[in-house]
Structure formats: C-alpha cells, structure tokens
Amino acid sequence: MSASLPDNVPGTGPLAGVLIADFSRVLAGPYATMLLADLGATVIKVEGPGGDDTRTWMPPVRDGVATYYLSINRNKRSIVLDLADPADLHVAQRLSARADVMIENFKPGGLRRFGLDYDAVRAANESVVYCSISGFGPHGGAHLPGYDLLVQATSGLMSLTGEADGEPYRAGVAVFDVMTGLHAAVGILAALRHRERTGEGQRIETNLLSAALSSLVNQTAAYVAGGVVPQRMGNAHPSLFPYEPLPTGDGELIVIAANNGQFRKLCEAIGAPELPDDPRFATMADRTARREELRALLLEKLATRGAQEWFDILTGAGVPCGPINSVDQGIALATSLGLKPVVHPGDPQTAVPGIRNPVDYSATPPSYRRSPPALGADGDDVRAWLLRD
C-alpha cells in the first residue's frame, strides 16, 4: 500500500502493511476482516451513517454497545461514509484505490452505481484483491437477501437439526455466516499469495449457500454420492453409534466410540467386556444398524454411576466423553486447559474482552491492538490521510 496510515499501535505479523477496505456489514465479512486484522492487517471499517446493523442487535450489551458487534470488530478503524454524498463517495473511492484488499457484501451489483464495483475499482487499482460475499451468489439468487437463518433453512441444515419427530431447528449461532467468513479469509490470503508471486490482483466471490453446502460435508455427500436424503435424528449420528449424549445415574454425558478400539475400551470400562465380541455389534455398521438394541445395554451399565464419575473413568480409559456445558462453562474449560481463550485488546484500562484468534503461530502470533471502534471513531484521521496529496 502507499504511504501508510499513521498508527500508534501498528499491526505486527504476516499481514502487517496490508490495507483492507472493509465495506462489509453484519457477520461474515466483519468476521473475516477481524481474523485478518489479528494477523497485522490495517482494516478500515466503512459504515453508513446508521452504523453496522449489529451495533443495534441487543441485548446483551456492554456499556451500551451490542456484544454482537463487539464480537467481530476488534483491531479495526471506523469511518462513516454516506455513499450518496459526493464528498463521502470521493473518500470511499480514494480508499478503494489505495487498498490492497476490498471486501463487500452488498447485494450483487449494488456498488456499481457508486463506482465501487470490481471493474471500477480495478481500473484505478489494478492489483486489488476484491472479495464479494453474498447470500445466494451473483446469478439467479442475486436478488435474495443473505441472512444466515434463510440459508440454514434453504440449505437443508434445519431439516437435519432437532428431534426426529419434532420441528426443524436452527443452530444456536449463525454458523454459515461464520463459515463463509472463514472461506472469504482463506480466499483473500490465497489471492494475496498469488499477487505476491505475479503482481496480479483478482476478484474472489463466495456466498452463504455455497459455504453451507460445503460445510454440510457428510450430509450433502450422502445425497450427491449415495442418493440418500438425510433426516433429523436429534443428537444421534447417522453413521456412528455411540456418538451422542447418553443418560447416566444423574445426568447426560457425551459418549463417543468412533472406531472398534474405542468401543472395546468403552465396554471394558463400563463392565460389559463381552459386547465387542458379540457378532451383533462387531463393526460400526452393525452397531449403527442395531443402535437401539445396543443403547439399552449401554444405558443399563451407565445408570450405575453419575456423569462426573463416568467422565473420570471413561477419560482414564481413553474413551472420548464430556459434559454438556453452558457457554460460561465452555470458556472455563478452555481456561483450565491453558488455552487462554479471552483477550483484552489495546489499553488494559478500557479494553473490551473478546475471544482470541483460534490459531497459534510459532513465529507470527496474532496481535490484539484495538478494541472494537465506536462509530466513526477514526473518521478524521482516515479522511486526512486519504485526501492528502
């Protein structure tokens, strides 16, 4: 990028010096740019006069700010630009002309009237990596709004979630927004690597529905490769048993035996060593086909002790198992395991806690320089820099 934006807390890491013009909103794009900002990129978050929608998605809140917004916007700078205002549009175009990466999630073609579509930006910035995110792609689904819940429904995920004889349910988090954000980040990194080798920029596109179908992995493969339409099974797994919560003497415990060795260890630990040699349960296919018969035998043994006691016994025997935690308990578990899940970006006195980048790097660790910005907090500095000759 040309003359760097002045920064008293410059990014470090493999993306230091990379300027990202972030015209994305809500979750998928902002999640992608936060991950890249953690790796040192300078991210300028462009918001309309009303701000990112997630600023208003509350409760819960921290100091009057929605925690939804706070979860995906650290390490960024915010500038407010009204693209319908000629002066602000000029600033936006200057930013796109300087950026190494531009990312947007307007409806396909929505930025063309502002001269901020790929062709217009590339004309002024030939090496730009331009990432577009949509809900249903730029073709027949271009007019459809890209909300995660719509994609959970239309992709088939909700048909797989919930009790077999109950209603379809959404996942408890916007899974496809997150996964699309990850795919966008991977695509941007690949395009930057290509540009490093050749000097050539490019446009990359991803969408929630394509990311969803990819993320359904074995379930979509069941149909396209096996001709089977998967159905809801509650907490059961279509291809593995046991691989679900099982009741014990005082509560449920996740119990997994994903191969013959684990199944033998499980049976020995619960006092049923004869089961692995029973021809009814000799293979995973056998155990899956006779899951109800086998479940009854396992539950009879598991009822003799409580969940915590079984957790200690089974873990000691090498059987994957675990409690069904609440979110606070999940964070506590990660803390107890030394994973240090919570970070405090920027000034310790004013830092907004967040969940750390999930990847460790031996040479180029992520950095947490800035808490999520207030709306337009960096507008004056960014404007002065962009409009300087």
Secondary structure, DSSP 4 states (H G I P E B T S, - for coil): --SPPP-SS---STTTT-EEEEE--TTHHHHHHHHHHHTT-EEEEEE-TT--GGGG--SSEETTEEHHHHTT-TTEEEEE--TTSHHHHHHHHHHHHH-SEEEE-SSTTTTGGGT-SHHHHHHH-TT-EEEEEESS-SSTTTTS---HHHHHHHHSHHHHSS-TTS-----SS-HHHHHHHHHHHHHHHHHHHHHHHH---EEEEEEHHHHHHHHTHHHHHHHHTT-------TT--SS-SSEEEEE-SSSEEEEE--SHHHHHHHHHHHT-TTGGGSGGGSSHHHHHHTHHHHHHHHHHHHTTS-HHHHHHHHHHTT--EE----HHHHHHHHHHTT---EE--S-TTTPPPEEPPS---SSS------PPPPTTTTHHHHHHHHH--
